Amino acid sequence: MDGLIDLTVRVGFRDRARFWAWGVHKMQIFSGYIALLALASAICSAGTQPEAQEKDGKSSRSASFATEYDSKYIFRGVNSLPGSGIAVTELELAAGDFSIDIWQAIGLSKHYDEWDFTLTYEREIAPFTLSAGYVNYYTPDDDHLKLGYADTQEFFATVAYDFRKLFTTKLTYNYDFDKIGGGFLELRSKTSVSVVKDRVSLEPYVSISYDFHYNSDTQGWNSFQIGLDVPISLAAHFTIKPFAAFSFPLSAIDEFAKKEGWGGVSIAIEF
């Protein structure tokens, strides 16, 4: 009888521990959605203020919708869905200094679904543009692929500088405070060269990133990337953009990541 009582106590303790861990995880995800709703409310409030109605004679409220095809899903130097491209749908709403971005990707050759919710506050303090925000990553049914992903959350901060309108450089730091507990730093620089005035331009870019226990168990240089975007304006608010890019793994990920080349095309509508 004593043995049965002891077994019941131990099983009950394990069940309570699992239930507690499950509850903490759900609370973390729920807190992300609360933050999303809070910022959405702030955006709506900002949109009702007189100063949010116009900025330099133009409305500071905007919306954009984009759809995109990528031949590979390269995320922070790593092929995140080997053997498959992705189709992306993205909606961004902005009012004043706040914006909400909803990004969804689905696998093309493999069944995969991901939703990213991004909340951003941006402020221009000449000559810099500063932004900070929060991202919630949600992958509802990826377990069958055994990719090792988990729903997670991160904060980010960005500082951008426009060098005499010749090229723009951005430094971004992301910190995953949930499942990964690591940071990712990227320095990216791009320029724009007009080919057909107000219609076609070439936008080459280059970036280098540093891993703070994000992709790997160590820290070091993550990857070097180059790419080219070719935005083509077909109408006042309608743009099609073919693109191509190459990524080269560095010391932090060179044991498991490969050199990758990929391309695709996006179509965007602005309102």
PyRosetta script that sets phi, psi and omega in degrees:
from pyrosetta import init, pose_from_sequence

init()
pose = pose_from_sequence("MDGLIDLTVRVGFRDRARFWAWGVHKMQIFSGYIALLALASAICSAGTQPEAQEKDGKSSRSASFATEYDSKYIFRGVNSLPGSGIAVTELELAAGDFSIDIWQAIGLSKHYDEWDFTLTYEREIAPFTLSAGYVNYYTPDDDHLKLGYADTQEFFATVAYDFRKLFTTKLTYNYDFDKIGGGFLELRSKTSVSVVKDRVSLEPYVSISYDFHYNSDTQGWNSFQIGLDVPISLAAHFTIKPFAAFSFPLSAIDEFAKKEGWGGVSIAIEF")
pose.set_psi(1, -41.7)
pose.set_omega(1, 178.2)
pose.set_phi(2, -61.3)
pose.set_psi(2, -40.1)
pose.set_omega(2, 179.1)
pose.set_phi(3, -62.3)
pose.set_psi(3, -40.7)
pose.set_omega(3, 179.3)
pose.set_phi(4, -64.1)
pose.set_psi(4, -40.9)
pose.set_omega(4, 178.6)
pose.set_phi(5, -63.5)
pose.set_psi(5, -42.7)
pose.set_omega(5, -179.7)
pose.set_phi(6, -63.2)
pose.set_psi(6, -42.2)
pose.set_omega(6, 179.3)
pose.set_phi(7, -63.2)
pose.set_psi(7, -42.8)
pose.set_omega(7, 180.0)
pose.set_phi(8, -62.1)
pose.set_psi(8, -41.3)
pose.set_omega(8, -179.5)
pose.set_phi(9, -64.8)
pose.set_psi(9, -45.1)
pose.set_omega(9, -177.2)
pose.set_phi(10, -66.4)
pose.set_psi(10, -44.0)
pose.set_omega(10, 178.2)
pose.set_phi(11, -62.5)
pose.set_psi(11, -42.6)
pose.set_omega(11, 178.8)
pose.set_phi(12, -62.0)
pose.set_psi(12, -39.1)
pose.set_omega(12, 178.8)
pose.set_phi(13, -64.2)
pose.set_psi(13, -43.2)
pose.set_omega(13, 179.4)
pose.set_phi(14, -64.0)
pose.set_psi(14, -41.0)
pose.set_omega(14, 179.2)
pose.set_phi(15, -63.2)
pose.set_psi(15, -41.2)
pose.set_omega(15, 179.3)
pose.set_phi(16, -66.0)
pose.set_psi(16, -37.1)
pose.set_omega(16, 179.2)
pose.set_phi(17, -65.5)
pose.set_psi(17, -43.5)
pose.set_omega(17, 178.0)
pose.set_phi(18, -64.4)
pose.set_psi(18, -40.6)
pose.set_omega(18, 179.6)
pose.set_phi(19, -64.4)
pose.set_psi(19, -39.3)
pose.set_omega(19, 178.7)
pose.set_phi(20, -64.0)
pose.set_psi(20, -45.3)
pose.set_omega(20, 178.9)
pose.set_phi(21, -62.3)
pose.set_psi(21, -42.1)
pose.set_omega(21, 178.2)
pose.set_phi(22, -61.9)
pose.set_psi(22, -41.8)
pose.set_omega(22, -179.5)
pose.set_phi(23, -64.7)
pose.set_psi(23, -42.0)
pose.set_omega(23, 178.6)
pose.set_phi(24, -61.6)
pose.set_psi(24, -44.4)
pose.set_omega(24, 179.9)
pose.set_phi(25, -60.9)
pose.set_psi(25, -45.3)
pose.set_omega(25, -179.2)
pose.set_phi(26, -66.0)
pose.set_psi(26, -34.8)
pose.set_omega(26, 178.2)
pose.set_phi(27, -66.3)
pose.set_psi(27, -36.1)
pose.set_omega(27, 177.9)
pose.set_phi(28, -63.6)
pose.set_psi(28, -45.4)
pose.set_omega(28, 178.4)
pose.set_phi(29, -65.0)
pose.set_psi(29, -42.8)
pose.set_omega(29, -179.5)
pose.set_phi(30, -62.5)
pose.set_psi(30, -37.9)
pose.set_omega(30, 178.8)
pose.set_phi(31, -63.5)
pose.set_psi(31, -33.8)
pose.set_omega(31, 177.0)
pose.set_phi(32, -64.5)
pose.set_psi(32, -42.7)
pose.set_omega(32, 179.7)
pose.set_phi(33, -68.2)
pose.set_psi(33, -34.3)
pose.set_omega(33, 176.0)
pose.set_phi(34, -63.4)
pose.set_psi(34, -42.0)
pose.set_omega(34, 177.6)
pose.set_phi(35, -62.3)
pose.set_psi(35, -40.0)
pose.set_omega(35, 177.9)
pose.set_phi(36, -60.8)
pose.set_psi(36, -46.4)
pose.set_omega(36, 179.6)
pose.set_phi(37, -65.6)
pose.set_psi(37, -37.1)
pose.set_omega(37, 179.4)
pose.set_phi(38, -62.9)
pose.set_psi(38, -44.3)
pose.set_omega(38, 180.0)
pose.set_phi(39, -70.5)
pose.set_psi(39, -35.5)
pose.set_omega(39, 176.4)
pose.set_phi(40, -59.3)
pose.set_psi(40, -41.4)
pose.set_omega(40, 177.5)
pose.set_phi(41, -63.8)
pose.set_psi(41, -39.7)
pose.set_omega(41, 178.8)
pose.set_phi(42, -64.1)
pose.set_psi(42, -39.9)
pose.set_omega(42, 178.5)
pose.set_phi(43, -63.8)
pose.set_psi(43, -43.7)
pose.set_omega(43, 179.2)
pose.set_phi(44, -63.4)
pose.set_psi(44, -39.6)
pose.set_omega(44, 178.1)
pose.set_phi(45, -65.4)
pose.set_psi(45, -41.8)
pose.set_omega(45, 179.7)
pose.set_phi(46, -62.5)
pose.set_psi(46, -36.5)
pose.set_omega(46, -178.5)
pose.set_phi(47, -67.0)
pose.set_psi(47, -20.0)
pose.set_omega(47, -179.4)
pose.set_phi(48, -91.2)
pose.set_psi(48, -8.5)
pose.set_omega(48, 179.9)
pose.set_phi(49, -81.6)
pose.set_psi(49, 143.8)
pose.set_omega(49, -178.9)
pose.set_phi(50, -56.6)
pose.set_psi(50, -39.0)
pose.set_omega(50, -177.6)
pose.set_phi(51, -69.0)
pose.set_psi(51, -18.2)
pose.set_omega(51, 178.9)
pose.set_phi(52, -87.0)
pose.set_psi(52, -11.5)
pose.set_omega(52, -178.0)
pose.set_phi(53, -73.5)
pose.set_psi(53, -36.5)
pose.set_omega(53, -177.2)
pose.set_phi(54, -139.5)
pose.set_psi(54, 145.9)
pose.set_omega(54, 176.3)
pose.set_phi(55, -145.6)
pose.set_psi(55, 114.5)
pose.set_omega(55, -173.9)
pose.set_phi(56, 57.3)
pose.set_psi(56, 37.7)
pose.set_omega(56, 177.5)
pose.set_phi(57, 82.2)
pose.set_psi(57, 1.0)
pose.set_omega(57, -178.4)
pose.set_phi(58, -122.1)
pose.set_psi(58, 153.3)
pose.set_omega(58, 177.6)
pose.set_phi(59, -65.7)
pose.set_psi(59, 136.7)
pose.set_omega(59, 179.3)
pose.set_phi(60, -91.9)
pose.set_psi(60, 4.8)
pose.set_omega(60, 175.3)
pose.set_phi(61, -99.5)
pose.set_psi(61, 136.9)
pose.set_omega(61, -177.9)
pose.set_phi(62, -151.5)
pose.set_psi(62, 164.8)
pose.set_omega(62, 176.0)
pose.set_phi(63, -147.4)
pose.set_psi(63, 147.4)
pose.set_omega(63, 176.5)
pose.set_phi(64, -142.7)
pose.set_psi(64, 149.6)
pose.set_omega(64, 178.2)
pose.set_phi(65, -132.4)
pose.set_psi(65, 134.2)
pose.set_omega(65, -178.8)
pose.set_phi(66, -139.2)
pose.set_psi(66, 148.9)
pose.set_omega(66, 171.5)
pose.set_phi(67, -129.5)
pose.set_psi(67, 146.1)
pose.set_omega(67, -170.1)
pose.set_phi(68, -148.8)
pose.set_psi(68, 148.3)
pose.set_omega(68, 173.0)
pose.set_phi(69, -117.4)
pose.set_psi(69, 128.6)
pose.set_omega(69, 174.0)
pose.set_phi(70, -120.4)
pose.set_psi(70, 129.9)
pose.set_omega(70, -179.4)
pose.set_phi(71, -69.3)
pose.set_psi(71, -22.1)
pose.set_omega(71, 174.0)
pose.set_phi(72, -141.9)
pose.set_psi(72, 156.6)
pose.set_omega(72, 177.1)
pose.set_phi(73, -103.9)
pose.set_psi(73, 88.7)
pose.set_omega(73, 179.9)
pose.set_phi(74, -97.6)
pose.set_psi(74, 116.8)
pose.set_omega(74, -179.3)
pose.set_phi(75, -124.7)
pose.set_psi(75, 114.3)
pose.set_omega(75, 179.3)
pose.set_phi(76, 53.5)
pose.set_psi(76, 46.0)
pose.set_omega(76, 173.4)
pose.set_phi(77, 85.3)
pose.set_psi(77, -1.2)
pose.set_omega(77, -175.4)
pose.set_phi(78, -122.1)
pose.set_psi(78, 136.0)
pose.set_omega(78, 174.3)
pose.set_phi(79, -72.5)
pose.set_psi(79, 105.3)
pose.set_omega(79, -171.8)
pose.set_phi(80, -85.9)
pose.set_psi(80, -8.6)
pose.set_omega(80, 176.8)
pose.set_phi(81, -144.4)
pose.set_psi(81, 73.5)
pose.set_omega(81, -175.6)
pose.set_phi(82, -56.1)
pose.set_psi(82, 135.2)
pose.set_omega(82, 176.7)
pose.set_phi(83, 84.7)
pose.set_psi(83, 9.9)
pose.set_omega(83, -178.7)
pose.set_phi(84, -150.8)
pose.set_psi(84, 146.3)
pose.set_omega(84, 168.8)
pose.set_phi(85, -90.4)
pose.set_psi(85, -180.0)
pose.set_omega(85, 179.7)
pose.set_phi(86, -134.7)
pose.set_psi(86, 154.1)
pose.set_omega(86, 171.0)
pose.set_phi(87, -112.9)
pose.set_psi(87, 130.8)
pose.set_omega(87, -173.2)
pose.set_phi(88, -116.5)
pose.set_psi(88, 140.6)
pose.set_omega(88, 170.9)
pose.set_phi(89, -126.3)
pose.set_psi(89, 134.5)
pose.set_omega(89, -175.1)
pose.set_phi(90, -140.9)
pose.set_psi(90, 135.3)
pose.set_omega(90, 176.6)
pose.set_phi(91, -127.0)
pose.set_psi(91, 129.3)
pose.set_omega(91, 178.1)
pose.set_phi(92, -126.0)
pose.set_psi(92, 131.9)
pose.set_omega(92, 176.9)
pose.set_phi(93, -121.7)
pose.set_psi(93, 133.5)
pose.set_omega(93, -177.2)
pose.set_phi(94, -137.3)
pose.set_psi(94, 144.3)
pose.set_omega(94, 174.6)
pose.set_phi(95, -149.7)
pose.set_psi(95, 122.2)
pose.set_omega(95, -177.4)
pose.set_phi(96, 62.7)
pose.set_psi(96, -128.1)
pose.set_omega(96, -177.8)
pose.set_phi(97, -93.8)
pose.set_psi(97, 1.8)
pose.set_omega(97, -175.6)
pose.set_phi(98, -110.5)
pose.set_psi(98, 150.2)
pose.set_omega(98, 174.9)
pose.set_phi(99, -150.1)
pose.set_psi(99, 153.4)
pose.set_omega(99, 174.2)
pose.set_phi(100, -122.3)
pose.set_psi(100, 133.5)
pose.set_omega(100, 178.3)
pose.set_phi(101, -125.1)
pose.set_psi(101, 126.9)
pose.set_omega(101, 176.4)
pose.set_phi(102, -115.0)
pose.set_psi(102, 118.5)
pose.set_omega(102, -172.9)
pose.set_phi(103, -122.6)
pose.set_psi(103, 128.9)
pose.set_omega(103, 178.0)
pose.set_phi(104, -129.0)
pose.set_psi(104, 138.2)
pose.set_omega(104, 175.7)
pose.set_phi(105, -127.7)
pose.set_psi(105, 139.0)
pose.set_omega(105, 174.1)
pose.set_phi(106, -125.6)
pose.set_psi(106, 144.8)
pose.set_omega(106, 178.3)
pose.set_phi(107, -73.1)
pose.set_psi(107, 148.1)
pose.set_omega(107, -179.8)
pose.set_phi(108, -98.2)
pose.set_psi(108, -45.0)
pose.set_omega(108, 177.8)
pose.set_phi(109, -96.5)
pose.set_psi(109, -14.8)
pose.set_omega(109, 178.1)
pose.set_phi(110, -131.2)
pose.set_psi(110, 148.5)
pose.set_omega(110, 178.3)
pose.set_phi(111, -75.0)
pose.set_psi(111, 114.7)
pose.set_omega(111, -179.3)
pose.set_phi(112, -152.3)
pose.set_psi(112, 143.3)
pose.set_omega(112, -179.6)
pose.set_phi(113, -142.8)
pose.set_psi(113, 130.9)
pose.set_omega(113, 178.5)
pose.set_phi(114, -141.5)
pose.set_psi(114, 139.1)
pose.set_omega(114, 175.4)
pose.set_phi(115, -124.9)
pose.set_psi(115, 129.6)
pose.set_omega(115, 175.4)
pose.set_phi(116, -120.2)
pose.set_psi(116, 130.7)
pose.set_omega(116, 178.3)
pose.set_phi(117, -114.7)
pose.set_psi(117, 119.8)
pose.set_omega(117, -175.4)
pose.set_phi(118, -120.6)
pose.set_psi(118, 129.8)
pose.set_omega(118, 176.8)
pose.set_phi(119, -113.0)
pose.set_psi(119, 128.7)
pose.set_omega(119, -174.1)
pose.set_phi(120, -134.1)
pose.set_psi(120, 138.1)
pose.set_omega(120, 169.5)
pose.set_phi(121, -116.7)
pose.set_psi(121, 126.5)
pose.set_omega(121, -176.5)
pose.set_phi(122, -127.4)
pose.set_psi(122, 138.5)
pose.set_omega(122, -179.9)
pose.set_phi(123, -141.8)
pose.set_psi(123, 135.0)
pose.set_omega(123, 178.0)
pose.set_phi(124, -96.0)
pose.set_psi(124, 122.0)
pose.set_omega(124, 174.8)
pose.set_phi(125, -125.8)
pose.set_psi(125, 91.4)
pose.set_omega(125, -170.7)
pose.set_phi(126, -47.7)
pose.set_psi(126, 135.3)
pose.set_omega(126, 5.7)
pose.set_phi(127, -94.0)
pose.set_psi(127, 17.0)
pose.set_omega(127, -175.7)
pose.set_phi(128, -106.9)
pose.set_psi(128, 155.0)
pose.set_omega(128, 169.1)
pose.set_phi(129, -117.1)
pose.set_psi(129, 120.2)
pose.set_omega(129, -176.4)
pose.set_phi(130, -109.4)
pose.set_psi(130, 141.4)
pose.set_omega(130, 176.8)
pose.set_phi(131, -147.1)
pose.set_psi(131, 153.7)
pose.set_omega(131, 177.7)
pose.set_phi(132, -151.5)
pose.set_psi(132, 156.8)
pose.set_omega(132, -179.1)
pose.set_phi(133, -178.0)
pose.set_psi(133, -162.5)
pose.set_omega(133, -171.9)
pose.set_phi(134, -139.3)
pose.set_psi(134, 141.1)
pose.set_omega(134, 178.0)
pose.set_phi(135, -127.5)
pose.set_psi(135, 134.8)
pose.set_omega(135, 173.8)
pose.set_phi(136, -115.9)
pose.set_psi(136, 118.8)
pose.set_omega(136, 179.3)
pose.set_phi(137, -98.5)
pose.set_psi(137, 126.0)
pose.set_omega(137, -177.5)
pose.set_phi(138, -130.6)
pose.set_psi(138, 117.5)
pose.set_omega(138, 178.0)
pose.set_phi(139, -119.4)
pose.set_psi(139, 95.0)
pose.set_omega(139, -170.3)
pose.set_phi(140, -66.4)
pose.set_psi(140, -29.1)
pose.set_omega(140, -172.3)
pose.set_phi(141, -146.4)
pose.set_psi(141, 48.1)
pose.set_omega(141, -178.0)
pose.set_phi(142, -95.5)
pose.set_psi(142, -2.4)
pose.set_omega(142, -173.2)
pose.set_phi(143, -57.6)
pose.set_psi(143, -35.0)
pose.set_omega(143, -175.8)
pose.set_phi(144, -67.2)
pose.set_psi(144, -19.2)
pose.set_omega(144, 178.6)
pose.set_phi(145, -86.7)
pose.set_psi(145, -12.1)
pose.set_omega(145, 179.8)
pose.set_phi(146, 54.1)
pose.set_psi(146, 45.9)
pose.set_omega(146, 179.7)
pose.set_phi(147, -84.7)
pose.set_psi(147, -14.3)
pose.set_omega(147, 179.5)
pose.set_phi(148, 83.7)
pose.set_psi(148, 9.9)
pose.set_omega(148, -179.8)
pose.set_phi(149, -78.2)
pose.set_psi(149, 156.7)
pose.set_omega(149, 175.1)
pose.set_phi(150, -146.2)
pose.set_psi(150, 147.6)
pose.set_omega(150, 175.1)
pose.set_phi(151, -57.8)
pose.set_psi(151, 132.8)
pose.set_omega(151, -174.7)
pose.set_phi(152, -151.3)
pose.set_psi(152, 176.2)
pose.set_omega(152, -174.9)
pose.set_phi(153, -140.8)
pose.set_psi(153, 153.2)
pose.set_omega(153, 176.8)
pose.set_phi(154, -152.5)
pose.set_psi(154, 158.9)
pose.set_omega(154, 170.7)
pose.set_phi(155, -106.1)
pose.set_psi(155, 156.1)
pose.set_omega(155, 176.3)
pose.set_phi(156, -146.0)
pose.set_psi(156, 158.3)
pose.set_omega(156, 175.6)
pose.set_phi(157, -143.1)
pose.set_psi(157, 140.4)
pose.set_omega(157, -176.3)
pose.set_phi(158, -135.4)
pose.set_psi(158, 139.8)
pose.set_omega(158, 169.5)
pose.set_phi(159, -125.1)
pose.set_psi(159, 129.2)
pose.set_omega(159, -178.3)
pose.set_phi(160, -122.0)
pose.set_psi(160, 145.8)
pose.set_omega(160, 179.9)
pose.set_phi(161, -137.2)
pose.set_psi(161, 130.5)
pose.set_omega(161, 180.0)
pose.set_phi(162, -99.3)
pose.set_psi(162, 111.3)
pose.set_omega(162, -178.3)
pose.set_phi(163, -82.1)
pose.set_psi(163, 91.2)
pose.set_omega(163, 175.6)
pose.set_phi(164, 50.8)
pose.set_psi(164, 34.6)
pose.set_omega(164, 179.3)
pose.set_phi(165, 60.1)
pose.set_psi(165, 17.7)
pose.set_omega(165, 176.7)
pose.set_phi(166, -89.8)
pose.set_psi(166, -46.0)
pose.set_omega(166, 175.2)
pose.set_phi(167, -154.8)
pose.set_psi(167, 155.4)
pose.set_omega(167, -178.8)
pose.set_phi(168, -112.8)
pose.set_psi(168, 134.0)
pose.set_omega(168, 178.4)
pose.set_phi(169, -118.3)
pose.set_psi(169, 132.8)
pose.set_omega(169, -179.6)
pose.set_phi(170, -125.1)
pose.set_psi(170, 135.8)
pose.set_omega(170, 174.0)
pose.set_phi(171, -116.4)
pose.set_psi(171, 119.6)
pose.set_omega(171, -175.7)
pose.set_phi(172, -124.7)
pose.set_psi(172, 134.1)
pose.set_omega(172, 175.4)
pose.set_phi(173, -120.7)
pose.set_psi(173, 124.3)
pose.set_omega(173, 175.9)
pose.set_phi(174, -111.7)
pose.set_psi(174, 136.2)
pose.set_omega(174, 176.3)
pose.set_phi(175, -127.6)
pose.set_psi(175, 118.1)
pose.set_omega(175, 176.9)
pose.set_phi(176, -85.3)
pose.set_psi(176, 110.9)
pose.set_omega(176, -176.9)
pose.set_phi(177, -97.6)
pose.set_psi(177, 4.5)
pose.set_omega(177, -173.5)
pose.set_phi(178, -106.7)
pose.set_psi(178, -94.9)
pose.set_omega(178, -172.9)
pose.set_phi(179, -81.1)
pose.set_psi(179, -30.0)
pose.set_omega(179, -173.6)
pose.set_phi(180, -94.9)
pose.set_psi(180, -45.1)
pose.set_omega(180, -178.5)
pose.set_phi(181, 67.8)
pose.set_psi(181, 40.5)
pose.set_omega(181, -179.5)
pose.set_phi(182, -143.4)
pose.set_psi(182, 168.3)
pose.set_omega(182, -177.6)
pose.set_phi(183, -119.6)
pose.set_psi(183, 162.4)
pose.set_omega(183, -178.5)
pose.set_phi(184, -143.3)
pose.set_psi(184, 123.6)
pose.set_omega(184, -177.4)
pose.set_phi(185, -115.8)
pose.set_psi(185, 130.0)
pose.set_omega(185, -179.9)
pose.set_phi(186, -132.7)
pose.set_psi(186, 133.6)
pose.set_omega(186, 173.1)
pose.set_phi(187, -110.9)
pose.set_psi(187, 120.3)
pose.set_omega(187, -175.8)
pose.set_phi(188, -130.0)
pose.set_psi(188, 136.7)
pose.set_omega(188, 179.2)
pose.set_phi(189, -132.7)
pose.set_psi(189, 136.4)
pose.set_omega(189, 179.3)
pose.set_phi(190, -143.8)
pose.set_psi(190, 159.6)
pose.set_omega(190, 176.6)
pose.set_phi(191, -134.8)
pose.set_psi(191, 168.9)
pose.set_omega(191, -179.9)
pose.set_phi(192, -133.1)
pose.set_psi(192, 128.8)
pose.set_omega(192, 180.0)
pose.set_phi(193, -120.3)
pose.set_psi(193, 119.6)
pose.set_omega(193, -179.4)
pose.set_phi(194, -74.0)
pose.set_psi(194, 130.0)
pose.set_omega(194, 177.5)
pose.set_phi(195, -102.5)
pose.set_psi(195, -48.4)
pose.set_omega(195, 173.4)
pose.set_phi(196, -124.8)
pose.set_psi(196, 116.6)
pose.set_omega(196, -171.3)
pose.set_phi(197, -50.8)
pose.set_psi(197, 127.0)
pose.set_omega(197, 178.0)
pose.set_phi(198, 62.9)
pose.set_psi(198, 10.1)
pose.set_omega(198, -177.9)
pose.set_phi(199, -126.0)
pose.set_psi(199, -54.6)
pose.set_omega(199, -174.1)
pose.set_phi(200, -130.8)
pose.set_psi(200, 137.3)
pose.set_omega(200, 176.2)
pose.set_phi(201, -143.4)
pose.set_psi(201, 158.8)
pose.set_omega(201, 175.0)
pose.set_phi(202, -107.9)
pose.set_psi(202, 130.7)
pose.set_omega(202, -178.1)
pose.set_phi(203, -128.1)
pose.set_psi(203, 84.2)
pose.set_omega(203, 176.6)
pose.set_phi(204, -77.2)
pose.set_psi(204, 151.5)
pose.set_omega(204, 177.3)
pose.set_phi(205, -145.2)
pose.set_psi(205, 161.8)
pose.set_omega(205, 177.3)
pose.set_phi(206, -142.6)
pose.set_psi(206, 143.8)
pose.set_omega(206, 179.6)
pose.set_phi(207, -146.1)
pose.set_psi(207, 154.6)
pose.set_omega(207, 173.2)
pose.set_phi(208, -138.6)
pose.set_psi(208, 142.7)
pose.set_omega(208, -174.8)
pose.set_phi(209, -130.8)
pose.set_psi(209, 156.6)
pose.set_omega(209, -179.4)
pose.set_phi(210, -126.7)
pose.set_psi(210, 135.1)
pose.set_omega(210, -175.4)
pose.set_phi(211, -99.7)
pose.set_psi(211, 120.7)
pose.set_omega(211, 173.1)
pose.set_phi(212, -107.9)
pose.set_psi(212, 73.3)
pose.set_omega(212, 179.8)
pose.set_phi(213, 59.6)
pose.set_psi(213, 35.0)
pose.set_omega(213, 178.5)
pose.set_phi(214, -96.8)
pose.set_psi(214, -62.8)
pose.set_omega(214, 177.7)
pose.set_phi(215, -83.2)
pose.set_psi(215, -20.2)
pose.set_omega(215, -174.3)
pose.set_phi(216, -138.4)
pose.set_psi(216, 177.1)
pose.set_omega(216, -179.8)
pose.set_phi(217, -86.1)
pose.set_psi(217, 0.2)
pose.set_omega(217, -179.1)
pose.set_phi(218, -120.9)
pose.set_psi(218, -166.1)
pose.set_omega(218, 171.6)
pose.set_phi(219, -134.4)
pose.set_psi(219, 145.7)
pose.set_omega(219, -176.6)
pose.set_phi(220, 169.0)
pose.set_psi(220, -178.7)
pose.set_omega(220, 179.7)
pose.set_phi(221, -63.9)
pose.set_psi(221, 131.3)
pose.set_omega(221, -173.4)
pose.set_phi(222, -90.0)
pose.set_psi(222, -62.3)
pose.set_omega(222, -176.7)
pose.set_phi(223, -160.0)
pose.set_psi(223, 159.2)
pose.set_omega(223, 174.8)
pose.set_phi(224, -118.1)
pose.set_psi(224, 133.6)
pose.set_omega(224, -174.4)
pose.set_phi(225, -136.3)
pose.set_psi(225, 142.0)
pose.set_omega(225, 173.3)
pose.set_phi(226, -130.1)
pose.set_psi(226, 152.5)
pose.set_omega(226, -179.3)
pose.set_phi(227, -162.7)
pose.set_psi(227, 170.2)
pose.set_omega(227, 179.2)
pose.set_phi(228, -142.3)
pose.set_psi(228, 123.9)
pose.set_omega(228, 172.5)
pose.set_phi(229, -105.7)
pose.set_psi(229, 144.1)
pose.set_omega(229, 178.7)
pose.set_phi(230, -128.3)
pose.set_psi(230, 80.0)
pose.set_omega(230, 178.8)
pose.set_phi(231, -69.6)
pose.set_psi(231, 133.0)
pose.set_omega(231, 179.8)
pose.set_phi(232, -124.2)
pose.set_psi(232, 115.4)
pose.set_omega(232, -179.5)
pose.set_phi(233, -85.2)
pose.set_psi(233, 113.7)
pose.set_omega(233, -179.1)
pose.set_phi(234, -93.7)
pose.set_psi(234, -21.6)
pose.set_omega(234, 178.2)
pose.set_phi(235, -157.0)
pose.set_psi(235, 179.7)
pose.set_omega(235, -174.6)
pose.set_phi(236, -56.5)
pose.set_psi(236, -38.7)
pose.set_omega(236, -176.7)
pose.set_phi(237, -126.4)
pose.set_psi(237, 24.1)
pose.set_omega(237, -175.6)
pose.set_phi(238, -129.5)
pose.set_psi(238, 120.9)
pose.set_omega(238, -176.2)
pose.set_phi(239, -132.2)
pose.set_psi(239, 136.9)
pose.set_omega(239, 171.6)
pose.set_phi(240, -114.4)
pose.set_psi(240, 138.0)
pose.set_omega(240, -173.4)
pose.set_phi(241, -137.8)
pose.set_psi(241, 99.8)
pose.set_omega(241, 169.0)
pose.set_phi(242, -71.0)
pose.set_psi(242, 151.9)
pose.set_omega(242, 179.5)
pose.set_phi(243, -153.2)
pose.set_psi(243, 158.2)
pose.set_omega(243, 175.8)
pose.set_phi(244, -146.1)
pose.set_psi(244, 150.1)
pose.set_omega(244, -177.5)
pose.set_phi(245, -154.1)
pose.set_psi(245, 158.8)
pose.set_omega(245, 176.1)
pose.set_phi(246, -134.9)
pose.set_psi(246, 139.8)
pose.set_omega(246, 179.3)
pose.set_phi(247, -126.8)
pose.set_psi(247, 136.0)
pose.set_omega(247, -177.9)
pose.set_phi(248, -122.9)
pose.set_psi(248, 117.3)
pose.set_omega(248, -178.4)
pose.set_phi(249, -68.1)
pose.set_psi(249, 145.1)
pose.set_omega(249, 176.8)
pose.set_phi(250, -113.8)
pose.set_psi(250, -164.8)
pose.set_omega(250, -165.4)
pose.set_phi(251, -57.0)
pose.set_psi(251, -34.4)
pose.set_omega(251, -174.8)
pose.set_phi(252, -70.3)
pose.set_psi(252, -27.4)
pose.set_omega(252, -173.9)
pose.set_phi(253, -128.9)
pose.set_psi(253, 7.5)
pose.set_omega(253, -173.1)
pose.set_phi(254, -69.8)
pose.set_psi(254, -10.9)
pose.set_omega(254, 178.5)
pose.set_phi(255, -79.3)
pose.set_psi(255, -23.7)
pose.set_omega(255, -177.3)
pose.set_phi(256, -127.8)
pose.set_psi(256, -16.7)
pose.set_omega(256, 179.1)
pose.set_phi(257, -97.7)
pose.set_psi(257, 155.4)
pose.set_omega(257, -178.6)
pose.set_phi(258, -119.6)
pose.set_psi(258, 166.1)
pose.set_omega(258, 170.1)
pose.set_phi(259, -65.4)
pose.set_psi(259, 134.2)
pose.set_omega(259, -175.8)
pose.set_phi(260, -131.1)
pose.set_psi(260, 138.5)
pose.set_omega(260, 171.3)
pose.set_phi(261, -126.4)
pose.set_psi(261, 136.1)
pose.set_omega(261, -178.7)
pose.set_phi(262, -153.7)
pose.set_psi(262, 171.5)
pose.set_omega(262, -179.2)
pose.set_phi(263, -157.5)
pose.set_psi(263, -179.0)
pose.set_omega(263, 179.7)
pose.set_phi(264, 171.9)
pose.set_psi(264, -164.0)
pose.set_omega(264, -179.3)
pose.set_phi(265, -152.4)
pose.set_psi(265, 143.7)
pose.set_omega(265, 176.0)
pose.set_phi(266, -126.4)
pose.set_psi(266, 151.9)
pose.set_omega(266, 177.1)
pose.set_phi(267, -126.9)
pose.set_psi(267, 126.2)
pose.set_omega(267, -175.4)
pose.set_phi(268, -128.4)
pose.set_psi(268, 142.3)
pose.set_omega(268, 175.3)
pose.set_phi(269, -124.4)
pose.set_psi(269, 130.9)
pose.set_omega(269, 178.5)
pose.set_phi(270, -111.6)
pose.set_psi(270, 142.3)
pose.set_omega(270, -179.6)
pose.set_phi(271, -115.7)
pose.dump_pdb("model.pdb")
